Amino acid sequence: MLYGELGVTLCDEDKAAGGYTLISPIGNFTKTYALNMKGEVVHEWDRGLPPGNYAYLLPTGNLLSGNRTDEGPHIAAKGGCLREFDWDGNIVWEYTDHTQHHDFRRLANGNTIYIGLEDMREDTQARLIGGMPGTEHEGGIIHTDYLREVTPDGETVWEWHAQDEMEIENYPVCPLCPREEQMHMNTVAEDKNGNFMISSRHTNHCAVIDKKTGKFIWEMMELSFGHQHDFQELENGNYMLFSNGYHTDRTGPAAGSRIFEIDPATKEIVWEFVGLPPHTFYSGHISGCQRLWNGNTLICEGVGGRVFEVTPDKEVVWNYTSPYFMPKDFKGPWANANQLFRAHRYAPDSPEIGGRLNPDPYAS
């Protein structure tokens, strides 16, 4: 795509949720940046490794980050090393699992959960339906996902393995996706009851796992999700996700990404954001969303490195495009790209910021 003006191009101070936005440019960048409402960098952390795939602030003000290692399976959004930094950039916790990818979260009990990758066994692989024939890894191998919870000391205290807990036949891979991976899980998040919310791209599937039984206690598998990302619970009890609009039921002039807010009891969409016209908002992979404290929604349109904020009435009130581009001659999918996996906004008086930055996020 072609890019217009970079940085902040729109800022309505009366309607935007004034705060600090956290981004971690994808590629060989090693830094995470905190931006004020003008798009200026007001703080940064050097993680020492490229992102795998993002970082966010804990209530302590520490930065929890996923970072890419060279070892282990090389897939999109590979991580491998989780690091926690204090505000000054010192490493205060580190955990390495070279199969870790996409998402990770600090839990209410102080432990950390993350997504990992493993090979499917022959018995479960034989039951897998869908995907493009002949697109398995070398040797016919197909990857699948697991979840692992570890203590601050690195002890494993809980695990969930998709190939053991799922009825494989009931979750076919999209026929337009390769068979390299069964699920391509991209989200794990803790809900208010201590259960785990997951999003699986290749199956258009979102679910809540009962931590005690390992079984799904809520799930949706919809073509309209378009290989979704960032499945989450809102304070009002509804669920929200970024519908990428990839391999979806909308084509032609209606094609584009969407944000869905879903009533979990009825599974009805109670709020939706779509571009006007639809094609003006589209990111076929990565991306995320965040419901802000004033009711607005922060959206990360990841492929184009765009972060913008919309009101409940769907008015865009803040717009930023990342100026962090990979070199044009870089070998790989990130050449000349300014992608962002997710972005997060924090209020100046939030525990995460904790008075460490200017109370006026509009000031230079």
C-alpha positions as CSV (number, residue, x, y, z in Angstrom):
1,M,0.0,0.0,0.0
2,L,1.0,3.6,-0.4
3,Y,1.4,5.8,2.7
4,G,0.4,9.4,3.2
5,E,1.5,11.5,6.1
6,L,3.1,9.6,9.0
7,G,2.7,10.2,12.7
8,V,-0.5,11.8,14.1
9,T,-2.7,13.2,11.4
10,L,-5.9,13.7,13.5
11,C,-6.4,14.5,17.1
12,D,-9.7,15.7,18.6
13,E,-8.8,16.7,22.1
14,D,-12.4,17.0,23.2
15,K,-13.4,13.5,22.1
16,A,-10.2,11.4,22.3
17,A,-9.2,9.5,25.4
18,G,-6.0,11.4,26.2
19,G,-3.2,9.1,27.2
20,Y,0.0,7.3,26.2
21,T,0.0,4.7,23.4
22,L,2.4,1.8,23.4
23,I,3.8,0.3,20.1
24,S,6.4,-2.3,19.2
25,P,7.3,-2.1,15.5
26,I,7.6,-5.5,13.9
27,G,10.7,-6.6,12.1
28,N,14.3,-6.3,13.3
29,F,13.4,-3.4,15.6
30,T,14.2,-4.0,19.3
31,K,12.5,-1.1,20.9
32,T,9.0,-0.5,22.4
33,Y,7.9,3.1,22.4
34,A,5.4,5.1,24.5
35,L,3.9,7.9,22.4
36,N,2.0,11.0,23.6
37,M,-1.1,12.2,21.8
38,K,1.0,14.1,19.3
39,G,2.8,10.9,18.4
40,E,6.0,11.9,20.0
41,V,8.2,9.3,21.8
42,V,8.2,10.1,25.5
43,H,9.7,6.9,26.7
44,E,11.3,3.8,25.2
45,W,12.6,0.3,26.2
46,D,15.3,-1.6,24.3
47,R,14.3,-5.2,24.6
48,G,17.5,-6.5,23.1
49,L,15.7,-8.8,20.7
50,P,13.2,-8.3,17.8
51,P,9.5,-8.4,18.9
52,G,7.6,-11.7,19.0
53,N,5.1,-10.0,18.6
54,Y,4.4,-7.1,21.1
55,A,4.7,-5.8,24.6
56,Y,2.4,-4.2,27.1
57,L,2.5,-2.5,30.5
58,L,1.7,-4.3,33.8
59,P,0.0,-2.4,36.7
60,T,3.4,-2.1,38.3
61,G,4.7,0.0,35.3
62,N,6.9,-2.9,34.2
63,L,6.9,-3.9,30.5
64,L,6.1,-7.5,29.7
65,S,7.3,-8.4,26.2
66,G,7.6,-11.3,23.8
67,N,10.9,-11.5,21.9
68,R,12.0,-13.5,18.9
69,T,14.8,-16.1,19.2
70,D,16.5,-17.9,16.4
71,E,16.0,-21.3,17.8
72,G,12.8,-23.4,17.5
73,P,10.2,-23.6,14.8
74,H,10.1,-20.6,12.5
75,I,6.5,-19.5,12.0
76,A,4.8,-16.1,11.7
77,A,4.8,-14.3,15.0
78,K,7.4,-16.5,16.5
79,G,8.6,-15.4,20.0
80,G,10.7,-17.7,22.2
81,C,11.8,-15.4,25.0
82,L,9.5,-13.6,27.5
83,R,11.1,-10.7,29.3
84,E,9.8,-8.3,31.9
85,F,11.6,-4.9,32.2
86,D,11.3,-2.3,34.9
87,W,10.6,1.3,33.8
88,D,14.3,2.0,33.4
89,G,14.8,-1.0,31.1
90,N,16.4,-3.5,33.4
91,I,15.4,-7.1,33.0
92,V,13.6,-8.3,36.2
93,W,12.2,-11.6,34.8
94,E,12.9,-13.8,31.9
95,Y,11.6,-17.1,30.6
96,T,12.7,-19.0,27.5
97,D,10.7,-21.5,25.4
98,H,11.7,-21.4,21.8
99,T,8.2,-22.8,20.7
100,Q,6.4,-19.7,22.3
101,H,4.5,-17.6,19.7
102,H,2.0,-14.8,19.4
103,D,0.5,-14.2,22.8
104,F,1.4,-14.2,26.5
105,R,-0.3,-12.7,29.6
106,R,0.5,-12.1,33.3
107,L,-2.3,-13.7,35.3
108,A,-4.1,-12.4,38.4
109,N,-2.2,-15.0,40.5
110,G,1.2,-13.6,39.3
111,N,1.9,-16.5,37.0
112,T,2.4,-16.1,33.2
113,I,0.5,-18.0,30.4
114,Y,1.6,-18.3,26.8
115,I,0.9,-20.1,23.6
116,G,3.4,-22.7,22.4
117,L,3.8,-24.9,19.3
118,E,4.1,-28.7,19.1
119,D,3.9,-31.4,16.4
120,M,0.6,-33.2,16.0
121,R,0.7,-36.9,16.7
122,E,0.0,-39.2,13.8
123,D,-3.3,-40.3,15.3
124,T,-4.7,-36.8,15.7
125,Q,-3.2,-35.6,12.5
126,A,-5.1,-38.3,10.6
127,R,-8.3,-36.8,11.9
128,L,-7.6,-33.3,10.7
129,I,-10.0,-31.9,8.1
130,G,-9.4,-29.1,5.7
131,G,-6.5,-26.9,4.5
132,M,-4.8,-27.0,1.2
133,P,-3.6,-30.5,0.4
134,G,0.2,-31.0,0.3
135,T,1.0,-27.9,2.3
136,E,2.2,-29.6,5.4
137,H,5.7,-29.1,6.7
138,E,8.6,-31.2,5.4
139,G,7.9,-34.8,6.2
140,G,4.2,-34.3,6.4
141,I,4.4,-32.6,9.9
142,I,1.5,-30.4,11.1
143,H,1.9,-28.1,14.1
144,T,-0.7,-27.6,16.7
145,D,-0.9,-25.3,19.8
146,Y,-0.7,-25.7,23.5
147,L,-1.0,-23.4,26.5
148,R,1.4,-23.3,29.4
149,E,1.2,-21.5,32.7
150,V,4.4,-21.0,34.6
151,T,5.2,-19.5,38.0
152,P,7.7,-16.6,38.5
153,D,10.3,-19.3,39.1
154,G,9.5,-21.0,35.7
155,E,7.7,-24.0,37.1
156,T,5.0,-25.3,34.9
157,V,1.7,-25.6,36.9
158,W,-1.0,-25.9,34.2
159,E,-1.0,-27.0,30.5
160,W,-3.7,-27.4,27.8
161,H,-3.0,-29.3,24.5
162,A,-5.3,-28.8,21.6
163,Q,-4.8,-32.3,20.2
164,D,-5.8,-33.8,23.6
165,E,-8.7,-31.6,24.5
166,M,-10.4,-30.9,21.1
167,E,-12.6,-33.0,18.9
168,I,-10.3,-32.5,15.9
169,E,-13.0,-33.4,13.3
170,N,-15.2,-30.6,14.5
171,Y,-12.7,-27.8,13.8
172,P,-11.7,-28.0,10.1
173,V,-8.9,-25.8,8.8
174,C,-10.0,-23.1,6.4
175,P,-9.7,-24.6,2.8
176,L,-7.6,-21.6,1.7
177,C,-5.1,-22.0,4.6
178,P,-2.0,-24.3,4.5
179,R,-2.0,-27.4,6.6
180,E,1.2,-26.5,8.3
181,E,-0.8,-25.6,11.4
182,Q,-4.0,-26.9,12.8
183,M,-5.1,-23.7,14.6
184,H,-2.5,-20.9,14.4
185,M,-3.7,-19.6,17.8
186,N,-3.0,-15.9,18.2
187,T,-4.7,-14.9,21.5
188,V,-4.7,-16.2,25.1
189,A,-6.3,-14.0,27.7
190,E,-7.7,-14.5,31.2
191,D,-11.3,-13.6,31.8
192,K,-12.9,-12.3,35.0
193,N,-13.5,-15.9,36.2
194,G,-9.9,-17.0,35.7
195,N,-10.7,-19.0,32.6
196,F,-8.8,-18.6,29.3
197,M,-10.0,-17.0,26.1
198,I,-8.4,-18.2,22.9
199,S,-8.6,-17.2,19.2
200,S,-7.5,-19.6,16.5
201,R,-7.0,-18.0,13.1
202,H,-7.0,-21.0,10.8
203,T,-10.4,-22.2,12.1
204,N,-12.2,-18.9,12.6
205,H,-12.7,-20.1,16.2
206,C,-13.0,-18.2,19.4
207,A,-13.5,-20.0,22.7
208,V,-13.3,-19.9,26.5
209,I,-11.5,-22.8,28.2
210,D,-12.7,-23.8,31.7
211,K,-9.4,-23.9,33.6
212,K,-10.5,-26.7,35.9
213,T,-11.8,-29.1,33.2
214,G,-9.9,-28.0,30.0
215,K,-13.2,-28.0,28.1
216,F,-14.8,-25.2,26.1
217,I,-17.6,-23.5,28.1
218,W,-18.2,-21.0,25.3
219,E,-17.3,-21.0,21.6
220,M,-18.1,-19.5,18.2
221,M,-16.7,-20.5,14.9
222,E,-17.9,-18.1,12.2
223,L,-16.8,-17.4,8.6
224,S,-17.5,-13.7,9.3
225,F,-14.6,-13.6,11.8
226,G,-12.3,-13.6,8.8
227,H,-9.3,-15.2,10.7
228,Q,-9.7,-12.9,13.7
229,H,-7.3,-11.6,16.3
230,D,-7.3,-10.2,19.9
231,F,-10.4,-12.0,21.4
232,Q,-11.1,-10.3,24.8
233,E,-13.6,-9.7,27.5
234,L,-14.8,-6.1,28.1
235,E,-15.8,-4.6,31.5
236,N,-19.5,-4.8,30.5
237,G,-19.1,-8.6,30.1
238,N,-19.3,-8.6,26.3
239,Y,-16.6,-10.0,24.1
240,M,-14.7,-8.1,21.5
241,L,-12.4,-9.2,18.6
242,F,-10.7,-7.8,15.5
243,S,-12.3,-9.5,12.5
244,N,-9.5,-9.4,9.8
245,G,-11.9,-9.9,6.9
246,Y,-9.5,-12.5,5.3
247,H,-11.0,-15.5,3.5
248,T,-14.4,-14.3,4.7
249,D,-18.0,-14.0,3.6
250,R,-17.6,-10.4,2.4
251,T,-16.1,-9.7,-1.0
252,G,-16.1,-6.9,-3.5
253,P,-17.2,-3.5,-2.3
254,A,-18.1,-4.9,1.1
255,A,-14.7,-6.4,1.8
256,G,-12.7,-5.0,4.8
257,S,-11.9,-5.6,8.4
258,R,-14.4,-5.1,11.3
259,I,-14.5,-4.8,15.0
260,F,-17.2,-7.0,16.6
261,E,-18.6,-6.6,20.1
262,I,-20.5,-9.7,20.9
263,D,-23.1,-10.5,23.7
264,P,-21.8,-13.9,24.9
265,A,-25.3,-15.0,26.1
266,T,-27.0,-14.5,22.7
267,K,-23.9,-14.5,20.4
268,E,-25.3,-11.4,18.7
269,I,-23.2,-8.5,17.5
270,V,-24.2,-5.5,19.6
271,W,-21.7,-3.1,18.2
272,E,-19.6,-3.1,15.0
273,F,-17.1,-0.8,13.4
274,V,-16.4,-1.0,9.7
275,G,-14.6,1.4,7.3
276,L,-16.6,3.9,5.3
277,P,-16.4,2.7,2.6
278,P,-15.4,-0.8,3.9
279,H,-12.1,-1.1,2.0
280,T,-10.6,1.9,3.8
281,F,-10.2,-0.2,6.9
282,Y,-8.5,-3.5,6.2
283,S,-5.7,-5.6,7.7
284,G,-5.6,-9.2,6.5
285,H,-3.5,-10.4,9.5
286,I,-2.2,-9.4,12.9
287,S,-4.0,-6.3,14.4
288,G,-6.0,-5.7,17.6
289,C,-8.4,-3.5,19.5
290,Q,-8.9,-2.0,23.0
291,R,-12.0,-0.5,24.7
292,L,-10.8,2.7,26.4
293,W,-12.0,4.2,29.7
294,N,-14.2,6.9,28.0
295,G,-16.0,4.3,25.9
296,N,-14.0,4.9,22.7
297,T,-12.2,2.0,21.0
298,L,-8.5,2.0,20.0
299,I,-7.9,0.0,16.8
300,C,-4.6,-1.3,15.5
301,E,-4.8,-1.8,11.8
302,G,-1.6,-3.8,11.9
303,V,-0.5,-4.4,8.3
304,G,-0.4,-0.6,7.5
305,G,1.0,0.3,10.9
306,R,-2.0,2.4,11.6
307,V,-3.5,3.1,15.1
308,F,-6.7,5.0,15.4
309,E,-9.5,5.8,17.9
310,V,-13.2,5.8,17.3
311,T,-16.2,6.9,19.4
312,P,-19.2,4.7,20.1
313,D,-20.8,6.6,17.2
314,K,-17.9,5.4,15.0
315,E,-16.3,8.8,14.5
316,V,-12.5,8.7,14.1
317,V,-11.0,11.1,16.7
318,W,-7.3,10.2,16.6
319,N,-5.2,8.7,13.9
320,Y,-1.5,7.7,13.8
321,T,0.6,5.9,11.2
322,S,3.9,4.3,12.3
323,P,7.0,5.8,10.7
324,Y,9.1,2.8,11.6
325,F,9.7,1.0,8.3
326,M,12.0,-2.0,7.6
327,P,14.6,-1.5,4.8
328,K,13.3,-2.0,1.3
329,D,16.1,-4.6,0.6
330,F,15.3,-6.6,3.7
331,K,14.9,-10.3,2.8
332,G,11.5,-11.6,4.0
333,P,7.9,-10.5,4.4
334,W,8.8,-7.4,6.4
335,A,10.7,-5.6,3.6
336,N,9.5,-1.9,3.5
337,A,6.8,-2.7,6.0
338,N,5.8,-0.8,9.2
339,Q,3.6,-3.4,10.7
340,L,2.3,-3.4,14.3
341,F,0.8,-6.5,16.0
342,R,-1.1,-4.5,18.7
343,A,-1.2,-1.1,20.4
344,H,-2.3,-0.2,23.9
345,R,-3.4,3.2,25.4
346,Y,-2.9,4.1,29.0
347,A,-4.4,7.0,30.9
348,P,-1.8,9.4,32.5
349,D,-3.2,8.5,36.0
350,S,-3.3,4.8,35.4
351,P,-1.3,2.4,37.5
352,E,0.7,1.5,34.4
353,I,2.0,5.0,33.9
354,G,2.0,5.8,37.6
355,G,2.9,9.5,37.4
356,R,6.1,8.6,35.4
357,L,5.1,10.7,32.4
358,N,3.7,14.2,32.0
359,P,0.1,14.4,33.3
360,D,-0.8,16.2,30.1
361,P,-0.4,13.7,27.2
362,Y,-0.9,16.5,24.7
363,A,2.2,18.4,25.8
364,S,5.5,18.1,24.0
